Amino acid sequence: MSIQIQFSPPARGVIIAGAVALVITLMHMAAPILSPLLLAIFIAIIATPMLRWMRRKGVPKWGALAVIVFILLDVGSLLALLTTGAFEGFRESFPTYQERFVLLSQQVGGLLESAGMSHSQEAIPDLLDPKKVMAGVRLVLSNASGVFATGLLVLLAVVFILAEAPGLRTKLHAAFHLSPDAEARITQLLARINRYMQIKTLTSAATGTCVWLFLWVIGIDFAPLWGIIAFLLNYVPVVGNIVMMIPAVLLALVQTDFPTALLVAAGYLVINTLIGNVIEPRVMGKGLGISTLAVFVALLFWGWLFGLVGMFLAVPLTAALIAALDASPHTRPLAVMLGPELKQDKAGAAPAAAERLLAGDSAEASEPPGAKGDDASRS
């Protein structure tokens, strides 16, 4: 004899909220394992079209994997050498900047004091302390071996993911009995994420190259380092384009003068505007269909959950979350709220997506009890 317990809607809401909170807490605790795995998954998504292209040309699977590993190793080694070399050079040249750095912080504090902000003369040198800068540089160099080990772990995970990729669809279908609609949703989501990551990688490389050349032309030291930082931070939505210019502007202010620092800031703004707001939207189109507010909230949430990797992958992770929410009628309103802005027609009628949502809810409510079970068994 089975006893079914019926919960009221508020009780079900509390139970679901508790389950979600528990899952998020466990994911946060497992972030050291999940972060490299997520990074490997999205690198594998980028590399999958290249693997398929080589397979269509008759290249054996392990030969194609070897080519991809060789490319990833070359790119990673080049970035690592340029970054560590630039940080080493910055550490050796820092004493020449230190006197100018301290003088600049005192001048800024004096200007703020004259503007009416009390105790700025003592606070600004603490904020712009050269010892903190050197400590950050030493921390980066001391963690280089750990970053290298994590990179090798990510590379191995990419290889295994790509090796299993051809049979993944068959495994998913056999394990979860996916309906044709669910398969189409997953395929469409992977295609959109693949396109987004590829275009974002190209635009990030273009941003880093333009920053590198621009700073090299006007004579700012360690231009390759600032180009690599621009390449990486261009993946971070909303704030990445702002944060990438701060160290280069500060170095230009210390190395040269205030007009040159303004020129550096203006150059960053021009590069980010042309690539991020003109070229990228034209190439990418509608992107992944996420509202600007949702992107900002996702940046905070995924950054807290997975650290720097979560900030880099905030947009594709949110797109996957929206697709999962859209798969169920009960969570579809959340997917609509996280999605892009819905346009109304001239008569002020409800948007088409909202009409489909309401129609789906009303149709589900009007179905006989057995129909829903039949649909569930078919899916």
TIMAR-652818 format. One record per residue (C-alpha): residue number from 1; residue in three letters; x, y, z. Coordinates in nm, 2 decimals. Layout:
// residues N
<pos=NUM code=ALA u=X v=Y w=Z>;
...
// end
This chain:
// residues 379
<pos=1 code=MET u=0.00 v=0.00 w=0.00>;
<pos=2 code=SER u=0.15 v=0.33 w=-0.11>;
<pos=3 code=ILE u=0.09 v=0.65 w=0.06>;
<pos=4 code=GLN u=0.12 v=0.97 w=-0.14>;
<pos=5 code=ILE u=0.20 v=1.29 w=0.04>;
<pos=6 code=GLN u=0.05 v=1.61 w=-0.11>;
<pos=7 code=PHE u=0.23 v=1.93 w=-0.05>;
<pos=8 code=SER u=0.08 v=2.28 w=-0.09>;
<pos=9 code=PRO u=0.23 v=2.51 w=-0.35>;
<pos=10 code=PRO u=0.42 v=2.72 w=-0.08>;
<pos=11 code=ALA u=0.56 v=2.40 w=0.07>;
<pos=12 code=ARG u=0.67 v=2.28 w=-0.28>;
<pos=13 code=GLY u=0.84 v=2.62 w=-0.34>;
<pos=14 code=VAL u=1.03 v=2.59 w=-0.01>;
<pos=15 code=ILE u=1.14 v=2.24 w=-0.09>;
<pos=16 code=ILE u=1.26 v=2.33 w=-0.44>;
<pos=17 code=ALA u=1.44 v=2.64 w=-0.30>;
<pos=18 code=GLY u=1.62 v=2.43 w=-0.04>;
<pos=19 code=ALA u=1.72 v=2.18 w=-0.30>;
<pos=20 code=VAL u=1.86 v=2.45 w=-0.53>;
<pos=21 code=ALA u=2.05 v=2.61 w=-0.24>;
<pos=22 code=LEU u=2.20 v=2.27 w=-0.15>;
<pos=23 code=VAL u=2.31 v=2.20 w=-0.51>;
<pos=24 code=ILE u=2.46 v=2.55 w=-0.54>;
<pos=25 code=THR u=2.65 v=2.50 w=-0.21>;
<pos=26 code=LEU u=2.79 v=2.16 w=-0.32>;
<pos=27 code=MET u=2.89 v=2.31 w=-0.66>;
<pos=28 code=HIS u=3.07 v=2.60 w=-0.48>;
<pos=29 code=MET u=3.26 v=2.34 w=-0.26>;
<pos=30 code=ALA u=3.35 v=2.14 w=-0.57>;
<pos=31 code=ALA u=3.46 v=2.45 w=-0.76>;
<pos=32 code=PRO u=3.84 v=2.34 w=-0.77>;
<pos=33 code=ILE u=3.73 v=2.03 w=-0.96>;
<pos=34 code=LEU u=3.44 v=2.18 w=-1.16>;
<pos=35 code=SER u=3.62 v=2.49 w=-1.29>;
<pos=36 code=PRO u=3.89 v=2.31 w=-1.49>;
<pos=37 code=LEU u=3.63 v=2.06 w=-1.62>;
<pos=38 code=LEU u=3.40 v=2.35 w=-1.74>;
<pos=39 code=LEU u=3.69 v=2.52 w=-1.90>;
<pos=40 code=ALA u=3.78 v=2.19 w=-2.08>;
<pos=41 code=ILE u=3.43 v=2.14 w=-2.20>;
<pos=42 code=PHE u=3.41 v=2.48 w=-2.36>;
<pos=43 code=ILE u=3.75 v=2.45 w=-2.52>;
<pos=44 code=ALA u=3.64 v=2.12 w=-2.66>;
<pos=45 code=ILE u=3.32 v=2.29 w=-2.79>;
<pos=46 code=ILE u=3.55 v=2.53 w=-2.98>;
<pos=47 code=ALA u=3.77 v=2.26 w=-3.11>;
<pos=48 code=THR u=3.49 v=2.02 w=-3.22>;
<pos=49 code=PRO u=3.44 v=2.18 w=-3.56>;
<pos=50 code=MET u=3.81 v=2.14 w=-3.64>;
<pos=51 code=LEU u=3.80 v=1.78 w=-3.53>;
<pos=52 code=ARG u=3.50 v=1.71 w=-3.75>;
<pos=53 code=TRP u=3.66 v=1.89 w=-4.05>;
<pos=54 code=MET u=3.97 v=1.68 w=-4.02>;
<pos=55 code=ARG u=3.77 v=1.36 w=-3.99>;
<pos=56 code=ARG u=3.57 v=1.45 w=-4.30>;
<pos=57 code=LYS u=3.91 v=1.49 w=-4.48>;
<pos=58 code=GLY u=4.00 v=1.13 w=-4.39>;
<pos=59 code=VAL u=4.24 v=1.21 w=-4.10>;
<pos=60 code=PRO u=4.22 v=0.93 w=-3.83>;
<pos=61 code=LYS u=4.07 v=1.03 w=-3.50>;
<pos=62 code=TRP u=4.39 v=1.01 w=-3.30>;
<pos=63 code=GLY u=4.58 v=1.20 w=-3.57>;
<pos=64 code=ALA u=4.32 v=1.48 w=-3.56>;
<pos=65 code=LEU u=4.34 v=1.48 w=-3.18>;
<pos=66 code=ALA u=4.72 v=1.50 w=-3.20>;
<pos=67 code=VAL u=4.69 v=1.81 w=-3.43>;
<pos=68 code=ILE u=4.45 v=1.98 w=-3.19>;
<pos=69 code=VAL u=4.67 v=1.90 w=-2.89>;
<pos=70 code=PHE u=4.97 v=2.04 w=-3.07>;
<pos=71 code=ILE u=4.79 v=2.36 w=-3.16>;
<pos=72 code=LEU u=4.66 v=2.41 w=-2.80>;
<pos=73 code=LEU u=5.00 v=2.34 w=-2.65>;
<pos=74 code=ASP u=5.17 v=2.59 w=-2.89>;
<pos=75 code=VAL u=4.91 v=2.86 w=-2.81>;
<pos=76 code=GLY u=4.92 v=2.79 w=-2.44>;
<pos=77 code=SER u=5.30 v=2.78 w=-2.43>;
<pos=78 code=LEU u=5.33 v=3.11 w=-2.63>;
<pos=79 code=LEU u=5.09 v=3.29 w=-2.39>;
<pos=80 code=ALA u=5.27 v=3.15 w=-2.09>;
<pos=81 code=LEU u=5.61 v=3.25 w=-2.21>;
<pos=82 code=LEU u=5.50 v=3.60 w=-2.31>;
<pos=83 code=THR u=5.32 v=3.65 w=-1.98>;
<pos=84 code=THR u=5.59 v=3.52 w=-1.74>;
<pos=85 code=GLY u=5.86 v=3.70 w=-1.94>;
<pos=86 code=ALA u=5.67 v=4.03 w=-1.92>;
<pos=87 code=PHE u=5.61 v=3.99 w=-1.54>;
<pos=88 code=GLU u=5.98 v=3.91 w=-1.49>;
<pos=89 code=GLY u=6.07 v=4.22 w=-1.68>;
<pos=90 code=PHE u=5.82 v=4.42 w=-1.49>;
<pos=91 code=ARG u=5.96 v=4.30 w=-1.16>;
<pos=92 code=GLU u=6.32 v=4.39 w=-1.27>;
<pos=93 code=SER u=6.22 v=4.73 w=-1.40>;
<pos=94 code=PHE u=5.99 v=4.82 w=-1.11>;
<pos=95 code=PRO u=6.25 v=5.00 w=-0.90>;
<pos=96 code=THR u=6.28 v=5.26 w=-1.18>;
<pos=97 code=TYR u=5.90 v=5.32 w=-1.16>;
<pos=98 code=GLN u=5.88 v=5.32 w=-0.78>;
<pos=99 code=GLU u=5.99 v=5.68 w=-0.71>;
<pos=100 code=ARG u=5.76 v=5.81 w=-0.98>;
<pos=101 code=PHE u=5.48 v=5.59 w=-0.84>;
<pos=102 code=VAL u=5.51 v=5.73 w=-0.49>;
<pos=103 code=LEU u=5.53 v=6.09 w=-0.61>;
<pos=104 code=LEU u=5.22 v=6.04 w=-0.83>;
<pos=105 code=SER u=5.02 v=5.89 w=-0.54>;
<pos=106 code=GLN u=5.12 v=6.19 w=-0.32>;
<pos=107 code=GLN u=5.02 v=6.43 w=-0.59>;
<pos=108 code=VAL u=4.68 v=6.26 w=-0.63>;
<pos=109 code=GLY u=4.63 v=6.27 w=-0.26>;
<pos=110 code=GLY u=4.71 v=6.64 w=-0.25>;
<pos=111 code=LEU u=4.46 v=6.72 w=-0.53>;
<pos=112 code=LEU u=4.19 v=6.53 w=-0.34>;
<pos=113 code=GLU u=4.27 v=6.71 w=-0.02>;
<pos=114 code=SER u=4.24 v=7.05 w=-0.20>;
<pos=115 code=ALA u=3.91 v=6.93 w=-0.34>;
<pos=116 code=GLY u=3.77 v=6.89 w=0.02>;
<pos=117 code=MET u=3.83 v=6.51 w=0.07>;
<pos=118 code=SER u=4.00 v=6.49 w=0.40>;
<pos=119 code=HIS u=4.27 v=6.24 w=0.49>;
<pos=120 code=SER u=4.33 v=6.17 w=0.12>;
<pos=121 code=GLN u=4.70 v=6.25 w=0.16>;
<pos=122 code=GLU u=4.73 v=5.94 w=0.38>;
<pos=123 code=ALA u=4.48 v=5.71 w=0.21>;
<pos=124 code=ILE u=4.59 v=5.74 w=-0.15>;
<pos=125 code=PRO u=4.95 v=5.62 w=-0.09>;
<pos=126 code=ASP u=4.81 v=5.32 w=0.09>;
<pos=127 code=LEU u=4.58 v=5.24 w=-0.20>;
<pos=128 code=LEU u=4.87 v=5.29 w=-0.46>;
<pos=129 code=ASP u=5.13 v=5.11 w=-0.25>;
<pos=130 code=PRO u=5.42 v=4.99 w=-0.46>;
<pos=131 code=LYS u=5.47 v=4.70 w=-0.21>;
<pos=132 code=LYS u=5.12 v=4.57 w=-0.29>;
<pos=133 code=VAL u=5.20 v=4.58 w=-0.66>;
<pos=134 code=MET u=5.52 v=4.39 w=-0.62>;
<pos=135 code=ALA u=5.34 v=4.14 w=-0.39>;
<pos=136 code=GLY u=5.09 v=4.08 w=-0.67>;
<pos=137 code=VAL u=5.37 v=4.02 w=-0.92>;
<pos=138 code=ARG u=5.55 v=3.78 w=-0.70>;
<pos=139 code=LEU u=5.22 v=3.60 w=-0.64>;
<pos=140 code=VAL u=5.16 v=3.56 w=-1.01>;
<pos=141 code=LEU u=5.51 v=3.43 w=-1.07>;
<pos=142 code=SER u=5.50 v=3.19 w=-0.77>;
<pos=143 code=ASN u=5.17 v=3.04 w=-0.89>;
<pos=144 code=ALA u=5.30 v=2.99 w=-1.25>;
<pos=145 code=SER u=5.38 v=2.63 w=-1.19>;
<pos=146 code=GLY u=5.03 v=2.57 w=-1.05>;
<pos=147 code=VAL u=4.87 v=2.74 w=-1.35>;
<pos=148 code=PHE u=5.09 v=2.52 w=-1.58>;
<pos=149 code=ALA u=4.97 v=2.20 w=-1.40>;
<pos=150 code=THR u=4.61 v=2.31 w=-1.42>;
<pos=151 code=GLY u=4.66 v=2.38 w=-1.79>;
<pos=152 code=LEU u=4.79 v=2.03 w=-1.85>;
<pos=153 code=LEU u=4.49 v=1.89 w=-1.66>;
<pos=154 code=VAL u=4.25 v=2.09 w=-1.87>;
<pos=155 code=LEU u=4.43 v=1.98 w=-2.19>;
<pos=156 code=LEU u=4.40 v=1.61 w=-2.09>;
<pos=157 code=ALA u=4.03 v=1.66 w=-2.02>;
<pos=158 code=VAL u=3.99 v=1.83 w=-2.36>;
<pos=159 code=VAL u=4.15 v=1.53 w=-2.53>;
<pos=160 code=PHE u=3.92 v=1.28 w=-2.35>;
<pos=161 code=ILE u=3.61 v=1.49 w=-2.42>;
<pos=162 code=LEU u=3.69 v=1.51 w=-2.79>;
<pos=163 code=ALA u=3.76 v=1.14 w=-2.80>;
<pos=164 code=GLU u=3.42 v=1.07 w=-2.66>;
<pos=165 code=ALA u=3.24 v=1.34 w=-2.86>;
<pos=166 code=PRO u=3.13 v=1.13 w=-3.16>;
<pos=167 code=GLY u=2.94 v=0.88 w=-2.95>;
<pos=168 code=LEU u=2.80 v=1.13 w=-2.70>;
<pos=169 code=ARG u=2.47 v=1.18 w=-2.88>;
<pos=170 code=THR u=2.40 v=0.81 w=-2.89>;
<pos=171 code=LYS u=2.49 v=0.78 w=-2.52>;
<pos=172 code=LEU u=2.26 v=1.07 w=-2.42>;
<pos=173 code=HIS u=1.97 v=0.92 w=-2.63>;
<pos=174 code=ALA u=2.01 v=0.58 w=-2.47>;
<pos=175 code=ALA u=2.06 v=0.70 w=-2.12>;
<pos=176 code=PHE u=1.78 v=0.97 w=-2.10>;
<pos=177 code=HIS u=1.55 v=0.86 w=-2.39>;
<pos=178 code=LEU u=1.56 v=1.20 w=-2.54>;
<pos=179 code=SER u=1.27 v=1.31 w=-2.75>;
<pos=180 code=PRO u=1.34 v=1.46 w=-3.10>;
<pos=181 code=ASP u=1.24 v=1.80 w=-2.95>;
<pos=182 code=ALA u=1.50 v=1.76 w=-2.67>;
<pos=183 code=GLU u=1.77 v=1.65 w=-2.92>;
<pos=184 code=ALA u=1.69 v=1.95 w=-3.13>;
<pos=185 code=ARG u=1.72 v=2.19 w=-2.83>;
<pos=186 code=ILE u=2.06 v=2.04 w=-2.73>;
<pos=187 code=THR u=2.19 v=2.06 w=-3.08>;
<pos=188 code=GLN u=2.08 v=2.42 w=-3.13>;
<pos=189 code=LEU u=2.22 v=2.52 w=-2.79>;
<pos=190 code=LEU u=2.56 v=2.36 w=-2.87>;
<pos=191 code=ALA u=2.57 v=2.52 w=-3.21>;
<pos=192 code=ARG u=2.49 v=2.87 w=-3.06>;
<pos=193 code=ILE u=2.75 v=2.83 w=-2.78>;
<pos=194 code=ASN u=3.01 v=2.70 w=-3.04>;
<pos=195 code=ARG u=2.95 v=3.00 w=-3.26>;
<pos=196 code=TYR u=2.96 v=3.24 w=-2.97>;
<pos=197 code=MET u=3.29 v=3.10 w=-2.83>;
<pos=198 code=GLN u=3.45 v=3.10 w=-3.18>;
<pos=199 code=ILE u=3.35 v=3.46 w=-3.25>;
<pos=200 code=LYS u=3.44 v=3.57 w=-2.90>;
<pos=201 code=THR u=3.78 v=3.41 w=-2.94>;
<pos=202 code=LEU u=3.84 v=3.59 w=-3.27>;
<pos=203 code=THR u=3.73 v=3.92 w=-3.14>;
<pos=204 code=SER u=3.93 v=3.88 w=-2.82>;
<pos=205 code=ALA u=4.24 v=3.80 w=-3.03>;
<pos=206 code=ALA u=4.17 v=4.11 w=-3.25>;
<pos=207 code=THR u=4.13 v=4.32 w=-2.93>;
<pos=208 code=GLY u=4.46 v=4.19 w=-2.78>;
<pos=209 code=THR u=4.65 v=4.24 w=-3.11>;
<pos=210 code=CYS u=4.52 v=4.60 w=-3.15>;
<pos=211 code=VAL u=4.60 v=4.69 w=-2.79>;
<pos=212 code=TRP u=4.95 v=4.53 w=-2.83>;
<pos=213 code=LEU u=5.03 v=4.73 w=-3.15>;
<pos=214 code=PHE u=4.88 v=5.05 w=-3.02>;
<pos=215 code=LEU u=5.08 v=5.05 w=-2.70>;
<pos=216 code=TRP u=5.39 v=4.95 w=-2.88>;
<pos=217 code=VAL u=5.36 v=5.24 w=-3.12>;
<pos=218 code=ILE u=5.32 v=5.50 w=-2.85>;
<pos=219 code=GLY u=5.61 v=5.35 w=-2.65>;
<pos=220 code=ILE u=5.43 v=5.20 w=-2.34>;
<pos=221 code=ASP u=5.65 v=4.93 w=-2.17>;
<pos=222 code=PHE u=5.54 v=4.56 w=-2.17>;
<pos=223 code=ALA u=5.29 v=4.61 w=-2.45>;
<pos=224 code=PRO u=5.27 v=4.22 w=-2.51>;
<pos=225 code=LEU u=5.16 v=4.17 w=-2.15>;
<pos=226 code=TRP u=4.88 v=4.43 w=-2.18>;
<pos=227 code=GLY u=4.77 v=4.27 w=-2.51>;
<pos=228 code=ILE u=4.74 v=3.93 w=-2.35>;
<pos=229 code=ILE u=4.55 v=4.08 w=-2.05>;
<pos=230 code=ALA u=4.31 v=4.25 w=-2.30>;
<pos=231 code=PHE u=4.27 v=3.92 w=-2.49>;
<pos=232 code=LEU u=4.17 v=3.73 w=-2.17>;
<pos=233 code=LEU u=3.95 v=4.00 w=-2.01>;
<pos=234 code=ASN u=3.76 v=4.05 w=-2.34>;
<pos=235 code=TYR u=3.58 v=3.72 w=-2.25>;
<pos=236 code=VAL u=3.45 v=3.88 w=-1.93>;
<pos=237 code=PRO u=3.12 v=4.06 w=-2.01>;
<pos=238 code=VAL u=3.02 v=4.40 w=-1.89>;
<pos=239 code=VAL u=3.34 v=4.49 w=-1.68>;
<pos=240 code=GLY u=3.62 v=4.32 w=-1.88>;
<pos=241 code=ASN u=3.66 v=4.61 w=-2.13>;
<pos=242 code=ILE u=3.69 v=4.85 w=-1.84>;
<pos=243 code=VAL u=3.93 v=4.65 w=-1.62>;
<pos=244 code=MET u=4.17 v=4.57 w=-1.90>;
<pos=245 code=MET u=4.27 v=4.94 w=-1.95>;
<pos=246 code=ILE u=4.34 v=5.02 w=-1.58>;
<pos=247 code=PRO u=4.70 v=4.87 w=-1.55>;
<pos=248 code=ALA u=4.81 v=5.01 w=-1.89>;
<pos=249 code=VAL u=4.67 v=5.36 w=-1.81>;
<pos=250 code=LEU u=4.84 v=5.35 w=-1.47>;
<pos=251 code=LEU u=5.17 v=5.25 w=-1.62>;
<pos=252 code=ALA u=5.14 v=5.52 w=-1.89>;
<pos=253 code=LEU u=5.08 v=5.77 w=-1.61>;
<pos=254 code=VAL u=5.39 v=5.65 w=-1.42>;
<pos=255 code=GLN u=5.61 v=5.60 w=-1.72>;
<pos=256 code=THR u=5.53 v=5.92 w=-1.91>;
<pos=257 code=ASP u=5.27 v=6.19 w=-1.83>;
<pos=258 code=PHE u=4.90 v=6.27 w=-1.79>;
<pos=259 code=PRO u=4.83 v=6.34 w=-2.17>;
<pos=260 code=THR u=4.98 v=6.01 w=-2.27>;
<pos=261 code=ALA u=4.77 v=5.83 w=-2.01>;
<pos=262 code=LEU u=4.46 v=6.00 w=-2.16>;
<pos=263 code=LEU u=4.57 v=5.89 w=-2.50>;
<pos=264 code=VAL u=4.61 v=5.53 w=-2.38>;
<pos=265 code=ALA u=4.26 v=5.54 w=-2.23>;
<pos=266 code=ALA u=4.11 v=5.69 w=-2.55>;
<pos=267 code=GLY u=4.28 v=5.42 w=-2.75>;
<pos=268 code=TYR u=4.13 v=5.14 w=-2.54>;
<pos=269 code=LEU u=3.79 v=5.31 w=-2.57>;
<pos=270 code=VAL u=3.82 v=5.33 w=-2.95>;
<pos=271 code=ILE u=3.94 v=4.96 w=-2.98>;
<pos=272 code=ASN u=3.67 v=4.83 w=-2.75>;
<pos=273 code=THR u=3.40 v=5.03 w=-2.92>;
<pos=274 code=LEU u=3.49 v=4.93 w=-3.27>;
<pos=275 code=ILE u=3.54 v=4.56 w=-3.20>;
<pos=276 code=GLY u=3.29 v=4.51 w=-2.92>;
<pos=277 code=ASN u=3.00 v=4.73 w=-3.02>;
<pos=278 code=VAL u=3.03 v=4.75 w=-3.40>;
<pos=279 code=ILE u=3.21 v=4.45 w=-3.55>;
<pos=280 code=GLU u=3.12 v=4.18 w=-3.29>;
<pos=281 code=PRO u=2.74 v=4.24 w=-3.30>;
<pos=282 code=ARG u=2.73 v=4.25 w=-3.68>;
<pos=283 code=VAL u=2.92 v=3.91 w=-3.70>;
<pos=284 code=MET u=2.75 v=3.75 w=-3.40>;
<pos=285 code=GLY u=2.40 v=3.87 w=-3.47>;
<pos=286 code=LYS u=2.17 v=3.82 w=-3.17>;
<pos=287 code=GLY u=2.43 v=3.62 w=-2.98>;
<pos=288 code=LEU u=2.29 v=3.38 w=-2.72>;
<pos=289 code=GLY u=1.98 v=3.58 w=-2.65>;
<pos=290 code=ILE u=2.05 v=3.70 w=-2.29>;
<pos=291 code=SER u=1.93 v=4.03 w=-2.14>;
<pos=292 code=THR u=2.20 v=4.28 w=-2.03>;
<pos=293 code=LEU u=2.08 v=4.27 w=-1.67>;
<pos=294 code=ALA u=2.09 v=3.88 w=-1.67>;
<pos=295 code=VAL u=2.45 v=3.90 w=-1.80>;
<pos=296 code=PHE u=2.56 v=4.13 w=-1.52>;
<pos=297 code=VAL u=2.38 v=3.91 w=-1.25>;
<pos=298 code=ALA u=2.53 v=3.60 w=-1.42>;
<pos=299 code=LEU u=2.88 v=3.75 w=-1.40>;
<pos=300 code=LEU u=2.84 v=3.80 w=-1.03>;
<pos=301 code=PHE u=2.69 v=3.46 w=-0.97>;
<pos=302 code=TRP u=2.92 v=3.25 w=-1.18>;
<pos=303 code=GLY u=3.22 v=3.45 w=-1.06>;
<pos=304 code=TRP u=3.13 v=3.38 w=-0.70>;
<pos=305 code=LEU u=3.06 v=3.01 w=-0.78>;
<pos=306 code=PHE u=3.36 v=2.92 w=-1.00>;
<pos=307 code=GLY u=3.60 v=3.22 w=-0.96>;
<pos=308 code=LEU u=3.78 v=3.36 w=-1.27>;
<pos=309 code=VAL u=3.67 v=3.06 w=-1.49>;
<pos=310 code=GLY u=3.31 v=3.14 w=-1.40>;
<pos=311 code=MET u=3.35 v=3.50 w=-1.51>;
<pos=312 code=PHE u=3.50 v=3.40 w=-1.84>;
<pos=313 code=LEU u=3.22 v=3.15 w=-1.91>;
<pos=314 code=ALA u=2.94 v=3.35 w=-1.76>;
<pos=315 code=VAL u=2.75 v=3.41 w=-2.09>;
<pos=316 code=PRO u=2.76 v=3.05 w=-2.22>;
<pos=317 code=LEU u=2.68 v=2.90 w=-1.88>;
<pos=318 code=THR u=2.38 v=3.14 w=-1.86>;
<pos=319 code=ALA u=2.27 v=3.04 w=-2.20>;
<pos=320 code=ALA u=2.28 v=2.67 w=-2.10>;
<pos=321 code=LEU u=2.08 v=2.75 w=-1.79>;
<pos=322 code=ILE u=1.82 v=2.94 w=-1.99>;
<pos=323 code=ALA u=1.78 v=2.64 w=-2.23>;
<pos=324 code=ALA u=1.73 v=2.41 w=-1.93>;
<pos=325 code=LEU u=1.47 v=2.64 w=-1.78>;
<pos=326 code=ASP u=1.29 v=2.67 w=-2.11>;
<pos=327 code=ALA u=1.26 v=2.29 w=-2.14>;
<pos=328 code=SER u=0.99 v=2.28 w=-1.87>;
<pos=329 code=PRO u=0.66 v=2.47 w=-1.87>;
<pos=330 code=HIS u=0.70 v=2.53 w=-1.49>;
<pos=331 code=THR u=1.03 v=2.71 w=-1.53>;
<pos=332 code=ARG u=0.98 v=2.87 w=-1.87>;
<pos=333 code=PRO u=0.87 v=3.21 w=-1.72>;
<pos=334 code=LEU u=1.22 v=3.23 w=-1.57>;
<pos=335 code=ALA u=1.38 v=3.16 w=-1.91>;
<pos=336 code=VAL u=1.16 v=3.44 w=-2.06>;
<pos=337 code=MET u=1.27 v=3.68 w=-1.79>;
<pos=338 code=LEU u=1.64 v=3.60 w=-1.84>;
<pos=339 code=GLY u=1.61 v=3.62 w=-2.22>;
<pos=340 code=PRO u=1.64 v=3.92 w=-2.45>;
<pos=341 code=GLU u=1.39 v=4.21 w=-2.45>;
<pos=342 code=LEU u=1.06 v=4.11 w=-2.62>;
<pos=343 code=LYS u=0.93 v=4.36 w=-2.88>;
<pos=344 code=GLN u=0.56 v=4.45 w=-2.90>;
<pos=345 code=ASP u=0.37 v=4.52 w=-3.21>;
<pos=346 code=LYS u=0.23 v=4.87 w=-3.29>;
<pos=347 code=ALA u=-0.11 v=4.77 w=-3.15>;
<pos=348 code=GLY u=0.05 v=4.69 w=-2.81>;
<pos=349 code=ALA u=-0.04 v=4.32 w=-2.83>;
<pos=350 code=ALA u=0.15 v=4.06 w=-2.63>;
<pos=351 code=PRO u=0.48 v=3.94 w=-2.78>;
<pos=352 code=ALA u=0.48 v=3.62 w=-2.97>;
<pos=353 code=ALA u=0.70 v=3.44 w=-2.72>;
<pos=354 code=ALA u=0.47 v=3.54 w=-2.44>;
<pos=355 code=GLU u=0.17 v=3.43 w=-2.64>;
<pos=356 code=ARG u=0.33 v=3.09 w=-2.70>;
<pos=357 code=LEU u=0.41 v=3.06 w=-2.33>;
<pos=358 code=LEU u=0.05 v=3.14 w=-2.23>;
<pos=359 code=ALA u=-0.09 v=2.91 w=-2.49>;
<pos=360 code=GLY u=0.13 v=2.63 w=-2.37>;
<pos=361 code=ASP u=0.03 v=2.68 w=-2.01>;
<pos=362 code=SER u=-0.34 v=2.69 w=-2.10>;
<pos=363 code=ALA u=-0.31 v=2.38 w=-2.32>;
<pos=364 code=GLU u=-0.14 v=2.20 w=-2.04>;
<pos=365 code=ALA u=-0.41 v=2.30 w=-1.80>;
<pos=366 code=SER u=-0.68 v=2.18 w=-2.03>;
<pos=367 code=GLU u=-0.53 v=1.84 w=-2.11>;
<pos=368 code=PRO u=-0.69 v=1.53 w=-1.95>;
<pos=369 code=PRO u=-0.49 v=1.37 w=-1.68>;
<pos=370 code=GLY u=-0.38 v=1.08 w=-1.90>;
<pos=371 code=ALA u=-0.25 v=1.30 w=-2.18>;
<pos=372 code=LYS u=0.03 v=1.44 w=-1.97>;
<pos=373 code=GLY u=0.15 v=1.09 w=-1.87>;
<pos=374 code=ASP u=0.14 v=0.98 w=-2.24>;
<pos=375 code=ASP u=0.36 v=1.28 w=-2.34>;
<pos=376 code=ALA u=0.60 v=1.20 w=-2.05>;
<pos=377 code=SER u=0.63 v=0.84 w=-2.15>;
<pos=378 code=ARG u=0.70 v=0.94 w=-2.51>;
<pos=379 code=SER u=0.97 v=1.18 w=-2.41>;
// end
